[in-house]
Amino acid sequence: MTTMATSIGARLRHQIDRDSQLYQEIYRQRTATERINSQAKELGIERPKLRNGQAIANLNTLIYVLLNLRALHRVRAKKKKLTTAA
């Protein structure tokens, strides 16, 4: 016999309509954020080897600029591929 948890959080979790448009939009945003965080972590944003707060802020800014440049490069490459295929 399986029992369902009775806490408020558990009940809400079972009541979520995972097929709704709102849920899908929020989930896409969450997964995009997780991908960005994963890339930033890979570039060393989680444990910087700096001591000065301003230096850490500068490093983080450079890391996010790099991530945005990579994303822009991927978009431009995909756009170029689509225009040459047409």
DSSP file (Angstrom, degrees, kcal/mol; ACC not computed):
  #  RESIDUE AA STRUCTURE BP1 BP2  ACC     N-H-->O    O-->H-N    N-H-->O    O-->H-N    TCO  KAPPA ALPHA  PHI   PSI    X-CA   Y-CA   Z-CA
    1    1 A M              0   0    0      0, 0.0     2,-0.5     0, 0.0     0, 0.0   0.000 360.0 360.0 360.0 127.7    0.0    0.0    0.0
    2    2 A T        -     0   0    0      2,-0.0     2,-0.4     0, 0.0     0, 0.0  -0.833 360.0-158.8 -99.7 131.2    1.4    3.4   -1.0
    3    3 A T        -     0   0    0     -2,-0.5     2,-0.4     0, 0.0     3,-0.0  -0.851  13.0-130.8-109.1 147.3    0.7    6.4    1.1
    4    4 A M        -     0   0    0     -2,-0.4     7,-0.1     1,-0.1     6,-0.0  -0.779  29.8-107.5 -95.9 137.4    0.9   10.0   -0.1
    5    5 A A        -     0   0    0     -2,-0.4    -1,-0.1     1,-0.1     0, 0.0  -0.301  23.4-152.9 -60.5 146.6    2.8   12.5    1.9
    6    6 A T        +     0   0    0      4,-0.1    -1,-0.1     5,-0.0    -2,-0.0   0.394  53.3 115.6-107.0   2.6    0.4   14.9    3.7
    7    7 A S  S  > S-     0   0    0      1,-0.1     4,-2.3     4,-0.0     5,-0.2  -0.317  76.9-114.0 -69.0 159.4    2.7   17.9    4.0
    8    8 A I  H  > S+     0   0    0      1,-0.2     4,-2.7     2,-0.2     5,-0.2   0.918 116.2  51.6 -60.3 -44.9    1.6   21.1    2.2
    9    9 A G  H  > S+     0   0    0      1,-0.2     4,-2.3     2,-0.2    -1,-0.2   0.898 110.0  48.7 -60.5 -41.6    4.7   20.9   -0.1
   10   10 A A  H  > S+     0   0    0      2,-0.2     4,-1.6     1,-0.2    -1,-0.2   0.906 111.9  48.7 -66.1 -41.5    4.0   17.3   -1.0
   11   11 A R  H  X S+     0   0    0     -4,-2.3     4,-1.1     1,-0.2    -2,-0.2   0.924 112.5  48.2 -64.5 -43.0    0.4   18.0   -1.8
   12   12 A L  H  X S+     0   0    0     -4,-2.7     4,-0.9     1,-0.2     3,-0.5   0.900 107.3  56.3 -63.7 -39.6    1.3   21.0   -4.0
   13   13 A R  H  < S+     0   0    0     -4,-2.3     3,-0.4     1,-0.2    -1,-0.2   0.869 109.6  45.7 -60.7 -37.0    4.0   19.0   -5.8
   14   14 A H  H  < S+     0   0    0     -4,-1.6    -1,-0.2     1,-0.2    -2,-0.2   0.692 110.6  54.7 -79.0 -18.5    1.3   16.4   -6.8
   15   15 A Q  H  < S+     0   0    0     -4,-1.1    -1,-0.2    -3,-0.5    -2,-0.2   0.544  78.9 115.1 -92.5  -7.6   -1.2   19.0   -7.8
   16   16 A I     <  -     0   0    0     -4,-0.9     2,-1.2    -3,-0.4     3,-0.1  -0.421  65.4-135.2 -67.6 132.8    1.1   20.9  -10.3
   17   17 A D    >   -     0   0    0      1,-0.2     3,-1.6    -2,-0.2     6,-0.3  -0.748  22.5-176.3 -88.2  95.1    0.0   20.7  -13.9
   18   18 A R  T 3  S+     0   0    0     -2,-1.2    -1,-0.2     1,-0.3    -2,-0.0   0.556  78.5  59.5 -73.4  -6.7    3.2   19.9  -15.6
   19   19 A D  T 3  S+     0   0    0      4,-0.1    -1,-0.3    -3,-0.1    -2,-0.1   0.469  80.9 111.7 -96.1  -4.0    1.6   20.1  -19.0
   20   20 A S  S <> S-     0   0    0     -3,-1.6     4,-2.1     1,-0.1     5,-0.1  -0.344  75.1-124.3 -72.6 153.2    0.4   23.7  -18.6
   21   21 A Q  H  > S+     0   0    0      1,-0.2     4,-2.3     2,-0.2     5,-0.2   0.889 110.8  53.1 -62.6 -41.3    2.0   26.4  -20.7
   22   22 A L  H  > S+     0   0    0      2,-0.2     4,-2.4     1,-0.2     5,-0.2   0.925 109.2  48.4 -61.9 -45.9    3.0   28.4  -17.7
   23   23 A Y  H  > S+     0   0    0     -6,-0.3     4,-2.7     1,-0.2    -1,-0.2   0.926 111.2  50.7 -59.9 -45.2    4.8   25.4  -16.1
   24   24 A Q  H  X S+     0   0    0     -4,-2.1     4,-2.1     1,-0.2    -1,-0.2   0.891 110.8  48.6 -61.5 -41.4    6.6   24.7  -19.4
   25   25 A E  H  X S+     0   0    0     -4,-2.3     4,-2.0     2,-0.2    -1,-0.2   0.926 113.6  46.0 -64.7 -45.5    7.8   28.3  -19.7
   26   26 A I  H  X S+     0   0    0     -4,-2.4     4,-2.3     1,-0.2    -2,-0.2   0.895 112.0  51.5 -65.1 -40.0    9.1   28.4  -16.1
   27   27 A Y  H  X S+     0   0    0     -4,-2.7     4,-2.7    -5,-0.2    -1,-0.2   0.894 107.9  52.0 -65.5 -39.4   10.8   25.1  -16.5
   28   28 A R  H  X S+     0   0    0     -4,-2.1     4,-2.2     1,-0.2    -1,-0.2   0.905 110.2  49.3 -62.3 -41.1   12.6   26.2  -19.6
   29   29 A Q  H  X S+     0   0    0     -4,-2.0     4,-2.2     2,-0.2    -2,-0.2   0.913 111.5  49.7 -63.3 -41.6   13.8   29.3  -17.8
   30   30 A R  H  X S+     0   0    0     -4,-2.3     4,-2.4     1,-0.2    -2,-0.2   0.926 111.3  47.0 -64.0 -45.2   15.1   27.2  -14.9
   31   31 A T  H  X S+     0   0    0     -4,-2.7     4,-2.1     1,-0.2    -1,-0.2   0.873 110.9  52.5 -67.8 -34.8   16.9   24.7  -17.2
   32   32 A A  H  X S+     0   0    0     -4,-2.2     4,-2.1    -5,-0.2    -1,-0.2   0.915 110.1  49.0 -63.7 -42.2   18.5   27.6  -19.1
   33   33 A T  H  X S+     0   0    0     -4,-2.2     4,-2.7     1,-0.2    -2,-0.2   0.903 109.5  51.8 -63.3 -41.8   19.7   29.1  -15.8
   34   34 A E  H  X S+     0   0    0     -4,-2.4     4,-2.2     1,-0.2    -1,-0.2   0.884 108.5  51.1 -63.5 -38.5   21.1   25.7  -14.7
   35   35 A R  H  X S+     0   0    0     -4,-2.1     4,-2.2     2,-0.2    -1,-0.2   0.924 111.6  47.3 -64.4 -43.3   23.0   25.4  -17.9
   36   36 A I  H  X S+     0   0    0     -4,-2.1     4,-2.5     1,-0.2    -2,-0.2   0.924 112.0  49.9 -63.6 -44.5   24.5   28.9  -17.5
   37   37 A N  H  X S+     0   0    0     -4,-2.7     4,-2.5     1,-0.2    -1,-0.2   0.886 109.4  52.4 -61.5 -38.4   25.4   28.2  -13.9
   38   38 A S  H  X S+     0   0    0     -4,-2.2     4,-2.1     2,-0.2    -1,-0.2   0.911 110.4  47.1 -64.1 -42.8   27.1   24.9  -14.9
   39   39 A Q  H  X S+     0   0    0     -4,-2.2     4,-1.3     2,-0.2    -2,-0.2   0.909 112.5  49.7 -64.7 -41.9   29.2   26.7  -17.5
   40   40 A A  H  <>S+     0   0    0     -4,-2.5     5,-2.1     1,-0.2     6,-0.2   0.902 110.1  50.7 -63.7 -40.9   30.2   29.4  -15.0
   41   41 A K  H ><5S+     0   0    0     -4,-2.5     3,-1.6     1,-0.2     5,-0.3   0.908 106.7  54.7 -63.1 -41.4   31.1   26.8  -12.5
   42   42 A E  H 3<5S+     0   0    0     -4,-2.1    -1,-0.2     1,-0.3    -2,-0.2   0.813 106.0  53.3 -61.4 -30.3   33.3   25.1  -15.1
   43   43 A L  T 3<5S-     0   0    0     -4,-1.3    -1,-0.3    -3,-0.2    -2,-0.2   0.398 126.1 -99.2 -88.8   3.3   35.1   28.4  -15.7
   44   44 A G  T < 5S+     0   0    0     -3,-1.6    -3,-0.2    -4,-0.2    -2,-0.1   0.695  80.7 131.7  95.6  20.6   35.9   28.7  -12.0
   45   45 A I      < +     0   0    0     -5,-2.1    -4,-0.2     1,-0.2    -3,-0.1   0.747  67.3  62.9 -76.5 -21.4   33.3   31.1  -10.7
   46   46 A E  S    S+     0   0    0     -5,-0.3    -1,-0.2     1,-0.3    -5,-0.1   0.908 118.5  18.4 -72.7 -41.7   32.4   28.9   -7.7
   47   47 A R  S    S-     0   0    0     -6,-0.2    -1,-0.3    -3,-0.1    -2,-0.1  -0.662  80.7-167.1-130.6  76.9   35.8   29.1   -5.9
   48   48 A P        -     0   0    0      0, 0.0    -3,-0.1     0, 0.0     8,-0.1  -0.328  22.0-136.9 -66.4 147.5   37.8   32.0   -7.3
   49   49 A K  S    S+     0   0    0     -5,-0.1     2,-0.3     7,-0.0    -2,-0.0  -0.121  73.9  99.6 -94.9  36.4   41.5   32.1   -6.4
   50   50 A L        -     0   0    0      1,-0.1     3,-0.0     2,-0.0     0, 0.0  -0.829  54.3-162.5-119.4 158.7   41.3   35.8   -5.6
   51   51 A R        +     0   0    0     -2,-0.3     2,-0.4     5,-0.0    -1,-0.1   0.683  65.7  85.5-112.2 -27.6   41.0   37.6   -2.2
   52   52 A N     >  -     0   0    0      1,-0.1     4,-2.2     2,-0.0     5,-0.2  -0.628  69.8-141.9 -82.5 130.7   39.9   41.0   -3.2
   53   53 A G  H  > S+     0   0    0     -2,-0.4     4,-2.3     1,-0.2    -1,-0.1   0.877 102.7  50.8 -59.0 -40.0   36.1   41.4   -3.5
   54   54 A Q  H  > S+     0   0    0      2,-0.2     4,-2.5     1,-0.2    -1,-0.2   0.882 108.5  52.0 -66.7 -38.0   36.5   43.8   -6.5
   55   55 A A  H  > S+     0   0    0      2,-0.2     4,-2.4     1,-0.2    -2,-0.2   0.900 110.4  48.6 -64.3 -40.1   38.8   41.4   -8.2
   56   56 A I  H  X S+     0   0    0     -4,-2.2     4,-2.7     2,-0.2    -2,-0.2   0.916 110.8  50.6 -64.7 -43.3   36.3   38.6   -7.8
   57   57 A A  H  X S+     0   0    0     -4,-2.3     4,-2.3     1,-0.2    -2,-0.2   0.914 111.4  48.5 -60.9 -42.8   33.5   40.9   -9.2
   58   58 A N  H  X S+     0   0    0     -4,-2.5     4,-2.5     2,-0.2    -2,-0.2   0.917 111.6  49.4 -63.3 -43.5   35.7   41.7  -12.2
   59   59 A L  H  X S+     0   0    0     -4,-2.4     4,-2.5     2,-0.2    -2,-0.2   0.926 110.8  49.7 -61.0 -45.4   36.4   38.0  -12.8
   60   60 A N  H  X S+     0   0    0     -4,-2.7     4,-2.4     1,-0.2    -1,-0.2   0.903 110.2  51.1 -61.1 -41.4   32.7   37.1  -12.5
   61   61 A T  H  X S+     0   0    0     -4,-2.3     4,-2.3     1,-0.2    -1,-0.2   0.929 110.8  48.4 -61.5 -45.0   31.9   39.9  -15.0
   62   62 A L  H  X S+     0   0    0     -4,-2.5     4,-2.5     1,-0.2    -2,-0.2   0.890 109.9  52.5 -63.1 -38.9   34.5   38.6  -17.5
   63   63 A I  H  X S+     0   0    0     -4,-2.5     4,-2.4     1,-0.2    -1,-0.2   0.928 111.3  45.8 -62.8 -44.6   33.2   35.0  -17.1
   64   64 A Y  H  X S+     0   0    0     -4,-2.4     4,-2.2     2,-0.2    -1,-0.2   0.837 110.7  53.1 -71.4 -30.7   29.7   36.1  -17.9
   65   65 A V  H  X S+     0   0    0     -4,-2.3     4,-2.6     2,-0.2    -1,-0.2   0.929 110.1  49.3 -63.3 -44.3   30.9   38.2  -20.8
   66   66 A L  H  X S+     0   0    0     -4,-2.5     4,-2.5     2,-0.2    -2,-0.2   0.913 110.0  50.4 -59.9 -44.1   32.7   35.1  -22.1
   67   67 A L  H  X S+     0   0    0     -4,-2.4     4,-2.2     1,-0.2    -1,-0.2   0.909 111.8  48.1 -61.8 -41.2   29.5   33.0  -21.7
   68   68 A N  H  X S+     0   0    0     -4,-2.2     4,-2.6     2,-0.2    -2,-0.2   0.890 110.6  50.9 -67.3 -38.5   27.5   35.6  -23.6
   69   69 A L  H  X S+     0   0    0     -4,-2.6     4,-2.4     2,-0.2    -2,-0.2   0.901 109.9  50.2 -64.8 -40.2   30.1   35.7  -26.4
   70   70 A R  H  X S+     0   0    0     -4,-2.5     4,-2.2     2,-0.2    -2,-0.2   0.924 111.9  47.9 -61.2 -44.1   30.0   32.0  -26.7
   71   71 A A  H  X S+     0   0    0     -4,-2.2     4,-2.4     2,-0.2    -2,-0.2   0.916 111.3  50.2 -64.0 -43.0   26.2   32.0  -26.9
   72   72 A L  H  X S+     0   0    0     -4,-2.6     4,-2.7     1,-0.2     5,-0.2   0.901 109.4  52.1 -61.5 -41.1   26.3   34.8  -29.5
   73   73 A H  H  X S+     0   0    0     -4,-2.4     4,-2.4     1,-0.2    -1,-0.2   0.913 109.7  48.8 -61.1 -43.4   28.8   32.8  -31.5
   74   74 A R  H  X S+     0   0    0     -4,-2.2     4,-2.3     2,-0.2    -2,-0.2   0.910 112.2  48.7 -64.0 -41.5   26.5   29.7  -31.4
   75   75 A V  H  X S+     0   0    0     -4,-2.4     4,-2.7     2,-0.2    -2,-0.2   0.932 112.7  47.3 -64.7 -45.6   23.5   31.8  -32.5
   76   76 A R  H  X S+     0   0    0     -4,-2.7     4,-2.6     1,-0.2    -1,-0.2   0.899 112.2  50.0 -64.0 -39.9   25.4   33.4  -35.4
   77   77 A A  H  X S+     0   0    0     -4,-2.4     4,-2.3    -5,-0.2    -1,-0.2   0.910 112.8  46.7 -64.4 -41.7   26.7   30.0  -36.5
   78   78 A K  H  X S+     0   0    0     -4,-2.3     4,-2.2     2,-0.2    -2,-0.2   0.910 112.7  49.7 -66.5 -41.5   23.3   28.5  -36.5
   79   79 A K  H  X S+     0   0    0     -4,-2.7     4,-2.2     2,-0.2    -2,-0.2   0.910 111.4  49.1 -63.5 -42.1   21.8   31.5  -38.3
   80   80 A K  H  X S+     0   0    0     -4,-2.6     4,-2.2     1,-0.2    -1,-0.2   0.902 110.2  51.3 -63.6 -40.9   24.5   31.3  -41.0
   81   81 A K  H  X S+     0   0    0     -4,-2.3     4,-1.4     1,-0.2    -1,-0.2   0.892 111.2  48.3 -63.0 -39.6   23.9   27.6  -41.4
   82   82 A L  H  X S+     0   0    0     -4,-2.2     4,-1.0     1,-0.2    -2,-0.2   0.877 112.1  48.1 -69.6 -37.6   20.2   28.2  -41.8
   83   83 A T  H  < S+     0   0    0     -4,-2.2    -2,-0.2     1,-0.2    -1,-0.2   0.843 112.7  47.6 -74.6 -31.8   20.7   31.0  -44.4
   84   84 A T  H  < S+     0   0    0     -4,-2.2    -1,-0.2     1,-0.2    -2,-0.2   0.777 109.7  53.9 -77.5 -24.8   23.2   28.9  -46.5
   85   85 A A  H  <        0   0    0     -4,-1.4    -1,-0.2     1,-0.2    -2,-0.2   0.749 360.0 360.0 -77.6 -23.5   20.9   25.9  -46.4
   86   86 A A     <        0   0    0     -4,-1.0    -1,-0.2    -5,-0.1    -2,-0.2   0.465 360.0 360.0 -82.6 360.0   18.0   27.9  -47.8
